[in-house]
């Protein structure tokens, strides 16, 4: 099938500019002298006019050389021309440039003129009386001028605006810019998403099963007076499967699924967002029972009444007001459920979260180890796996991974195996994929001079030794001095033995010591420090700051929340404002610095004590570049019992 050329707005602009260029080149009068009608009549009386062309708008002609009068031929017939008089050139509707005339008649210097004609019925008689060769006649051409000067330019402008409005309206046309932009996914038995495609969020699945039962058997609940829930809000970190869960609800219920983003309501025109909300709810009621899913609902659902008043802010507020009104106006008997998703529930307007609007908030959190195993099982079901692939071990090596990150690991493993022409995907490819997701792409071709390579080896060895011997630090799984990602010249991989939800102060301090072990090793070995610890310092400072401000682990101000205002207060008070006094802020800064310096001092003392092991581990890294957990235990020995958390619950 022949591919058709798709014309865009740029083509029409180019065509319009081309017409302007042609007009400026061929129709411009740069070589033409403009004279008044009175001067034209005076030249005519002095017989200085040689020939003229009369058009509806102007008179164009050639003037004799100044001081040379044209001889009047009295034998010329009125309205005709003398047989002995032959025109010097043929006139066309546009003016001939004087330079072209001079090339043909360089013996005579003529001047071309242009004059705006007036209503003068004696003009033709005077031209005949003076024997002037003329072409055309005086006539009124207002209809042609009206079309050329008014209708065609405005029609072109309206045509361009029509294209712009059509694109803004998603192809709906100029008058339909306020139409809903929701995509409708009707029931598809072959490709529908069900709860079997969702893993790692079992609690959230159980919560939404009741919604499915409402849609399937609404009479079962309404006969007892119960009302269908109007809104379900899915809350959780990015990539945990909120959109997938909403599609599974629609697939299980077998109803149409409206999907759109909160930003689809935001438009440059005032009132468009509210109009799209009205149109969306009208379509949903017409297709009931159905589900309307609004992803990233915080784009229009932010708390009202904060911040500086702007037109864009007011438009978003109007859109939110319209949505609140539509949700209030729902008929309890109409089976339409609004599902929203956000990872910033703290910024949403309280009116949106009250009962009767979004009746339920369902947490879609990161999966635990069993959930990660189930997610791996789903994403590897279509992959060709080797026998050594252990999903339980992969789940253990990916703590804190969300469903989207696990899907990325499986895809990266398949790509690595295909790139190396492997017949199947082995455990090695999965571990390399995990490393790539955590640390970035390995850059073996990056050239590092021997001195810097030695500094990196001792730096990473310092991380490994402090992490191995410090209570609270996670076990060291891998150490490498091969550059990864953007700016990472090496890294030490530490993963916990199990999923943790509570941490003691000693464990947080242990994490800070492990992060500072790299810089401490540089100072112990080289008596100098480098810029390689910038990322470590950021992480260590954040942990110390959270200890003091969020977790209430301050020694001077214990059990007090000193956290900064949340985003809602930030919008109300503005940037740079704090509700703490200067004295409290100074105490927070001093205690954060005290925690960091104490941890750094203890990490440095530990490395000085284990100097022999530090040297041996660094030399092994320089030789092999990558060492695994077994090599680390062979050099450093078995990890001591550092489980200090048992004091709280065991």
C-alpha positions in Angstrom: 0.0 0.0 0.0 1.4 3.4 -1.0 2.2 5.6 2.0 0.4 8.9 1.9 2.2 12.1 2.6 1.1 13.6 5.9 0.9 17.4 5.7 1.6 19.3 8.9 1.1 22.9 9.9 4.7 23.7 8.8 3.8 22.9 5.2 1.1 25.6 5.2 3.4 28.1 6.8 6.1 27.5 4.2 3.5 27.9 1.4 2.3 31.2 2.9 5.8 32.5 3.2 6.6 31.5 -0.4 3.6 33.5 -1.6 4.9 36.5 0.3 8.3 36.1 -1.2 6.9 35.9 -4.7 4.8 39.0 -4.1 7.8 41.0 -2.8 10.0 39.9 -5.8 7.6 40.3 -8.7 5.1 42.8 -7.5 7.2 45.2 -5.6 7.8 48.7 -6.8 11.4 49.4 -5.8 12.3 50.7 -9.3 9.1 52.6 -9.7 8.6 56.2 -8.9 5.3 57.0 -7.2 3.8 60.4 -8.2 0.6 62.1 -7.3 -2.3 62.4 -9.6 -1.8 66.1 -9.9 1.8 65.7 -11.0 0.7 63.0 -13.5 -1.8 65.5 -15.0 0.9 68.2 -15.2 3.3 65.8 -17.0 0.5 64.9 -19.3 -0.1 68.5 -20.2 3.7 68.9 -20.8 3.6 65.9 -23.1 6.2 64.1 -20.9 4.2 60.9 -20.8 5.0 58.3 -23.4 2.7 55.3 -22.6 0.5 54.1 -19.7 -1.2 50.9 -18.5 -4.5 51.5 -16.7 -5.4 48.9 -14.0 -8.3 48.9 -11.6 -6.0 50.1 -8.8 -3.2 52.1 -10.3 -1.8 53.7 -13.5 1.6 52.5 -14.5 3.6 54.1 -17.3 6.8 55.4 -18.8 7.9 59.0 -18.7 10.1 60.7 -21.4 13.5 61.9 -20.6 13.1 65.2 -18.6 13.0 68.2 -21.0 12.0 66.0 -24.0 8.4 66.5 -25.0 6.5 63.9 -27.0 5.2 65.1 -30.4 1.4 64.9 -30.6 0.1 63.1 -33.7 -3.1 64.8 -34.6 -3.8 62.1 -37.2 -4.2 59.4 -34.6 -7.7 58.3 -34.2 -9.4 58.6 -30.8 -9.3 55.4 -28.9 -7.0 53.9 -31.4 -3.3 54.4 -32.2 -1.2 55.7 -35.0 0.1 53.2 -37.5 3.5 54.8 -37.4 3.6 54.6 -33.6 4.9 51.2 -32.5 5.1 50.6 -28.7 8.6 50.3 -27.4 7.6 47.2 -25.3 4.7 45.1 -24.4 3.1 45.7 -21.0 2.1 42.9 -18.7 -0.3 43.2 -15.7 2.8 43.7 -13.4 5.3 46.5 -13.7 8.5 46.0 -15.8 11.7 47.0 -13.9 13.5 50.0 -15.4 16.8 48.0 -15.6 15.2 45.6 -18.0 13.9 48.5 -20.1 17.4 50.1 -20.2 18.9 46.9 -21.5 16.7 47.1 -24.6 16.7 50.9 -25.0 19.9 52.2 -23.5 19.8 55.0 -25.9 16.8 56.6 -24.2 16.6 57.0 -20.5 13.0 56.5 -19.5 11.5 56.8 -16.0 8.8 54.5 -14.9 6.1 55.9 -12.7 3.0 54.8 -10.8 0.0 56.8 -9.7 -3.2 56.0 -7.9 -6.1 56.8 -10.3 -9.0 59.0 -9.4 -12.6 59.1 -10.8 -11.8 61.1 -13.9 -13.9 60.4 -16.9 -11.9 62.9 -19.0 -8.6 60.9 -18.5 -9.1 58.7 -21.5 -10.1 61.6 -23.7 -7.0 63.5 -22.7 -4.8 60.5 -23.3 -6.2 60.2 -26.8 -5.8 63.9 -27.4 -2.1 63.8 -26.6 -1.6 60.6 -28.6 -0.6 58.6 -25.6 -0.5 54.8 -26.1 -2.5 53.4 -23.3 -3.9 50.0 -22.4 -6.8 49.1 -20.1 -9.6 51.3 -18.9 -11.0 52.9 -15.8 -13.5 50.6 -14.1 -14.6 49.7 -10.6 -13.3 46.3 -9.5 -14.4 46.4 -5.8 -15.7 42.8 -5.8 -12.3 41.4 -6.8 -10.5 43.7 -4.4 -12.9 42.6 -1.6 -12.1 39.0 -2.1 -8.3 39.5 -2.5 -7.9 41.9 0.4 -10.5 40.6 2.9 -12.0 37.2 2.2 -8.9 35.2 1.2 -6.5 36.5 4.0 -9.1 35.9 6.7 -10.0 32.5 5.3 -6.4 31.5 5.4 -6.1 32.7 9.0 -9.2 30.8 10.1 -7.9 27.7 8.3 -4.6 27.8 10.3 -6.5 28.3 13.6 -8.8 25.4 12.7 -5.8 23.1 12.4 -4.4 24.4 15.7 -7.6 23.9 17.5 -8.1 20.5 16.0 -4.7 19.4 17.3 -5.4 20.8 20.8 -8.7 19.0 20.8 -7.1 15.6 20.0 -8.7 15.5 16.6 -12.1 16.5 17.9 -12.3 19.8 15.9 -12.5 23.4 16.8 -15.7 23.2 18.8 -14.8 20.0 20.7 -11.6 21.2 22.4 -13.4 20.6 25.8 -14.1 16.9 25.0 -12.7 14.3 27.3 -9.3 12.8 26.2 -9.9 9.5 28.1 -9.0 6.2 26.3 -11.6 3.6 26.6 -10.5 0.0 26.9 -13.5 -2.2 26.3 -13.7 -5.8 27.5 -11.2 -8.0 25.6 -11.5 -11.7 26.5 -8.2 -12.5 24.8 -5.9 -9.8 26.3 -7.7 -8.7 29.5 -5.7 -8.3 32.7 -6.8 -10.2 35.7 -5.7 -10.6 39.3 -3.5 -13.5 38.2 -1.3 -11.0 36.4 -0.9 -9.0 39.7 1.6 -10.2 42.3 3.4 -8.9 45.4 0.4 -6.7 46.5 -1.9 -9.4 47.9 -3.5 -7.1 50.5 -4.3 -4.5 47.9 -5.9 -7.2 45.7 -8.1 -8.3 48.5 -9.2 -4.7 49.1 -10.3 -4.3 45.5 -12.0 -7.6 45.1 -15.0 -6.2 46.9 -15.2 -3.4 44.2 -15.3 -6.1 41.5 -18.1 -7.9 43.4 -20.0 -4.5 43.6 -19.8 -4.1 39.8 -20.8 -7.7 39.1 -23.5 -8.1 41.7 -24.6 -4.6 42.7 -28.1 -5.8 43.6 -26.6 -8.1 46.3 -25.6 -5.0 48.2 -28.2 -2.4 47.2 -31.1 -4.6 48.4 -29.9 -4.1 51.9 -29.5 -0.4 51.5 -25.8 -0.3 50.9 -24.3 2.2 48.5 -21.7 1.6 45.8 -18.4 3.1 46.7 -17.8 6.2 44.5 -14.0 6.4 44.6 -11.0 4.2 45.3 -7.6 5.9 45.7 -4.5 3.8 45.1 -1.5 5.2 47.1 2.0 4.0 46.9 5.6 4.5 45.5 6.2 4.7 41.8 6.3 1.3 39.9 4.4 -0.7 42.5 1.6 -1.7 40.1 -1.2 0.9 40.8 -2.2 1.1 37.1 -1.9 -2.6 36.6 -4.2 -3.2 39.6 -6.8 -0.8 38.2 -6.8 -2.7 34.8 -7.1 -6.0 36.7 -10.2 -4.7 38.4 -11.8 -3.8 35.1 -10.7 -7.1 33.6 -12.2 -9.1 36.4 -15.4 -7.2 36.4 -15.7 -7.3 32.6 -16.7 -3.6 32.2 -15.3 -0.7 30.1 -12.2 0.9 31.5 -11.7 4.7 31.0 -8.0 5.6 31.4 -6.4 9.0 31.5 -3.9 11.1 33.4 -4.5 14.1 35.6 -2.5 16.3 33.2 -5.1 15.6 30.4 -7.5 18.0 32.2 -4.9 20.8 32.2 -5.1 23.1 29.1 -4.0 26.6 28.1 -7.6 27.7 27.6 -9.7 28.8 30.6 -12.6 26.4 31.3 -11.4 23.5 29.2 -10.5 21.4 32.2 -13.9 21.7 33.8 -15.5 21.0 30.4 -13.5 17.8 30.0 -14.5 16.6 33.5 -18.2 17.1 32.6 -17.8 15.3 29.3 -15.9 12.4 31.0 -18.6 11.8 33.6 -21.3 12.0 30.9 -19.6 9.3 28.9 -19.0 7.2 32.0 -22.7 7.3 33.0 -23.7 6.4 29.4 -21.5 3.3 29.6 -22.2 2.2 33.2 -21.2 0.0 34.8 -17.6 1.0 34.2 -14.4 2.2 35.8 -12.8 5.6 35.4 -9.1 5.5 36.2 -7.2 8.8 36.7 -3.5 8.3 37.0 -1.4 11.0 38.8 -4.5 12.6 40.2 -2.4 15.1 42.2 -1.9 17.0 38.9 -5.4 18.5 39.4 -6.2 17.4 43.0 -3.7 19.5 45.0 -4.9 21.3 48.0 -6.7 24.6 47.2 -6.1 28.1 48.7 -2.3 27.9 48.9 0.4 29.6 47.0 0.5 32.7 44.8 -2.7 33.4 42.8 -2.0 32.7 39.1 -4.3 32.1 36.1 -3.0 28.5 35.8 -3.5 27.8 39.4 -7.1 29.2 39.2 -7.8 27.0 36.2 -6.6 23.9 38.0 -8.8 24.8 41.0 -11.8 25.2 38.8 -11.2 21.7 37.3 -10.9 20.3 40.8 -14.2 22.0 41.9 -15.9 20.5 38.9 -14.7 17.1 39.7 -15.9 17.4 43.3 -19.3 18.5 42.1 -19.6 15.6 39.6 -18.6 13.0 42.3 -21.2 14.5 44.6 -23.9 14.3 41.9 -23.4 10.6 41.2 -26.6 8.6 41.3 -26.1 5.8 43.9 -27.8 3.4 41.5 -25.3 4.1 38.7 -22.4 1.7 38.8 -19.5 4.0 38.0 -16.4 3.8 40.1 -13.7 6.4 40.0 -10.2 5.0 40.7 -7.3 7.4 41.2 -3.5 6.8 41.7 -0.9 9.0 43.3 2.4 8.7 45.2 1.8 12.1 47.0 -1.3 11.7 48.9 -0.2 14.4 51.4 -0.7 17.2 48.9 -4.3 16.2 47.9 -7.2 18.4 48.9 -9.1 17.2 52.0 -12.4 17.6 50.1 -11.2 15.0 47.6 -10.4 12.5 50.4 -13.5 12.8 52.5 -16.1 10.0 52.7 -18.5 10.2 49.7 -15.7 11.1 47.3 -12.8 8.8 47.5 -14.3 6.5 50.1 -11.3 4.1 50.3 -7.5 4.6 50.2 -5.6 1.4 49.4 -1.9 1.2 50.0 0.0 -0.4 47.1 3.5 -0.8 48.8 6.7 -2.4 47.7 6.5 -6.2 47.8 8.1 -8.4 50.5 10.4 -11.3 49.7 7.4 -13.7 48.9 5.9 -11.0 46.7 9.1 -10.5 44.8 9.3 -14.2 44.2 5.8 -14.1 42.7 6.6 -11.1 40.5 9.7 -12.9 39.3 7.6 -16.0 38.5 5.2 -13.9 36.4 7.8 -12.0 34.4 10.0 -15.1 33.8 7.1 -17.3 32.7 7.7 -16.4 29.0 11.5 -16.5 29.3 13.8 -19.4 28.5 15.5 -20.1 31.8 18.5 -22.2 32.7 18.4 -24.8 35.5 20.5 -22.8 37.8 18.1 -19.9 38.0 16.9 -19.6 41.7 13.9 -17.2 42.0 14.1 -17.3 45.8 17.8 -16.2 45.7 16.9 -13.5 43.2 14.1 -12.2 45.5 16.6 -12.1 48.4 19.1 -10.1 46.3 16.5 -7.5 45.3 15.2 -6.0 48.6 13.2 -2.8 48.2 12.6 -3.5 44.4 9.2 -2.5 43.1 7.3 -4.5 40.5 8.5 -2.3 37.6 12.1 -2.7 38.7 11.8 -6.5 38.8 10.3 -6.4 35.3 13.3 -4.3 34.2 15.7 -6.9 35.7 14.1 -9.8 33.8 14.2 -7.8 30.6 17.8 -6.8 31.1 18.8 -10.4 31.8 17.1 -11.6 28.6 18.9 -8.8 26.6 22.3 -9.7 28.1 21.8 -13.4 27.3 20.7 -12.5 23.7 23.7 -10.2 23.3 26.1 -13.0 24.2 24.3 -15.5 22.0 23.3 -17.7 25.0 20.7 -20.5 24.3 19.0 -19.7 27.7 19.1 -17.2 30.5 21.3 -18.2 33.4 21.6 -17.0 36.9 24.7 -15.0 35.9 22.7 -12.8 33.6 20.1 -12.1 36.3 22.8 -11.1 38.8 24.5 -8.9 36.2 21.0 -7.3 35.4 20.5 -6.6 39.1 23.9 -5.0 39.3 23.1 -2.9 36.2 19.8 -1.7 37.7 21.4 -0.8 41.0 24.7 0.7 39.8 24.3 1.3 36.1 26.0 0.0 33.0 29.4 -1.4 33.4 32.1 0.6 31.6 35.2 -1.6 31.1 36.6 0.7 28.4 36.9 3.7 30.8 40.6 4.4 31.2 41.7 5.1 34.7 45.3 5.8 35.6 47.1 3.4 38.0 47.2 5.9 40.9 43.5 6.6 40.8 42.8 2.9 40.4 44.7 2.2 43.5 42.8 4.9 45.4 39.5 3.4 44.3 40.6 -0.1 45.4 41.4 1.1 49.0 38.2 3.2 49.0 36.0 0.3 48.2 37.9 -2.0 50.5 37.2 0.5 53.3 33.5 0.2 52.7 33.7 -3.6 52.7 35.7 -3.9 55.9 33.6 -1.4 57.9 30.4 -3.0 56.6 31.7 -6.5 57.5 32.7 -5.8 61.1 30.2 -3.0 62.1 27.0 -3.9 64.0 23.9 -2.8 62.1 25.5 -2.7 58.6 24.2 -4.9 55.8 26.3 -7.9 54.7 28.7 -7.2 51.8 27.8 -9.2 48.7 30.1 -7.9 46.1 32.9 -5.4 45.6 34.2 -4.0 42.3 36.5 -1.3 41.0 35.0 -1.4 37.5 33.3 1.9 36.6 29.5 1.8 36.4 26.8 4.3 35.5 27.3 8.0 35.6 30.4 8.9 37.6 30.5 5.7 39.7 34.2 4.5 39.6 33.4 1.4 41.7 30.9 0.3 44.3 30.3 -2.1 47.2 27.1 -4.0 47.1 25.4 -4.5 50.5 22.0 -6.2 50.8 20.1 -7.1 54.0 19.5 -10.7 55.0 15.7 -10.1 55.3 13.1 -7.5 54.7 13.2 -4.9 57.5 10.5 -2.4 58.5 12.0 -1.1 61.8 15.5 -0.1 62.5 17.3 0.7 65.8 19.6 3.7 66.3 22.6 1.4 66.4 21.7 0.0 63.0 21.4 3.5 61.5 24.7 4.5 63.0 26.2 1.3 61.5 25.0 2.3 58.0 26.6 5.7 58.4 29.9 4.1 59.4 29.8 1.8 56.4 29.2 4.8 54.1 32.1 6.7 55.6 34.5 3.8 55.5 35.7 4.7 52.0 36.9 8.2 52.8 38.3 6.9 56.1 40.4 4.3 54.2 41.8 7.0 51.9 42.9 9.1 54.9 44.4 6.0 56.7 46.4 4.8 53.7 47.2 8.0 51.8 46.8 10.6 54.5 44.6 12.5 52.1 41.0 12.5 50.9 39.5 12.7 47.4 36.2 13.7 45.7 35.2 10.0 45.3 33.1 10.1 48.5 30.6 12.7 47.4 27.7 10.3 47.0 28.6 8.5 50.3 28.5 11.8 52.1 25.0 12.7 50.7 23.6 9.4 51.9 25.2 9.5 55.3 24.1 13.1 55.9 20.5 12.2 55.0 20.4 9.3 57.4 21.8 11.5 60.2 19.3 14.2 59.4 16.4 11.8 59.5 17.6 10.4 62.8 17.5 13.9 64.4 14.5 15.4 62.7 12.2 12.6 61.8 12.8 9.6 64.1 13.3 11.6 67.3 16.7 10.1 68.1 18.3 13.4 69.1 20.3 13.3 72.4 19.6 17.0 73.2 15.9 17.0 72.0 14.8 13.4 72.2 11.3 12.2 71.2 10.5 15.4 69.3 9.6 15.6 65.6 11.7 18.3 64.1 10.9 17.5 60.5 10.4 20.3 57.9 6.9 21.2 56.9 5.2 18.9 54.4 4.5 20.0 50.9 1.1 21.4 51.8 2.6 23.7 54.4 5.4 24.6 51.9 2.8 25.8 49.5 1.1 27.9 52.2 4.2 29.5 53.7 6.5 29.6 50.6 10.0 28.6 50.0 12.8 29.4 52.5 10.4 29.6 55.5 10.7 27.4 58.6 8.6 27.0 61.7 11.7 26.3 63.9 13.5 28.9 65.9 17.1 29.8 65.0 18.3 28.2 68.2 16.6 24.9 67.4 18.0 24.9 63.8 21.4 25.5 65.2 21.1 22.6 67.6 19.9 20.3 64.8 22.9 21.2 62.6 25.3 20.7 65.5 23.9 17.3 66.4 23.9 16.1 62.8 27.6 17.1 62.5 28.3 15.4 65.8 26.8 12.1 64.6 28.8 12.2 61.3 32.1 13.0 63.0 31.7 10.3 65.7 30.9 7.7 63.0 33.8 8.8 60.9 36.2 8.6 63.8 35.1 5.1 64.8 35.3 3.9 61.1 38.8 5.2 60.9 39.8 3.5 64.2 38.4 0.2 62.9 40.4 0.4 59.6 43.6 1.2 61.5 43.0 -1.9 63.6 42.4 -4.1 60.5 45.2 -2.6 58.4 46.5 -5.9 57.3 43.1 -7.1 56.0 42.6 -3.7 54.3 45.9 -4.1 52.4 45.1 -7.7 51.4 41.6 -6.9 50.2 42.8 -3.9 48.2 45.5 -5.9 46.4 43.0 -8.6 45.6 40.7 -6.0 44.1 43.5 -4.6 42.0 44.2 -8.1 40.7 40.7 -9.4 40.0 38.7 -6.1 39.8 35.6 -7.9 41.0 35.3 -10.1 44.2 32.2 -11.9 45.4 31.0 -12.8 48.9 33.0 -16.0 49.1 36.2 -14.1 48.4 35.4 -11.5 50.9 34.8 -14.1 53.7 38.0 -15.9 52.7 40.0 -12.7 53.3 38.1 -11.1 56.2 36.8 -14.3 57.9 33.2 -15.1 59.0 31.0 -12.1 59.7 30.6 -11.7 63.5 27.2 -11.7 65.2 26.1 -8.1 64.6 22.3 -8.6 65.0 21.7 -5.9 67.5 18.0 -5.4 66.7 17.0 -8.5 68.8 17.2 -6.2 71.9 13.9 -4.6 70.8 11.8 -7.6 70.0 13.5 -11.0 70.3 
